[in-house]
């Protein structure tokens, strides 16, 4: 049986440091104002990837990551600074968005 993802715990932890979850879709957690988003790992439900929005400057990216990762440690959550993401209007379906992840040495749609 698959282990449940600790979504409530993550949402509560983010709220404690001033961030609100605006949307959850599959393995993605979207944060209000989209400065960053989180993605669950498939194998470990207490490990998440941190992606800063591609418009976020590097200093802010690193600062956001540090704040969130340090706070998550108290809840035994592991955060990996995985890269950046960008959103664009979908060319495949009107009214939808495409998300592109820019990870170390690769890009995923």
Secondary structure, DSSP 8 states (H G I E B T S, - for coil): ------HHHHHHHHHHTT--EEEEETTEEEEGGGSEEEEE-SS-TTEEEEEEETTS-HHHHHHHHHHHHHHHHTTT-EEEEEEEEEEEE-SSSTT-EEEEEEETTEEE-
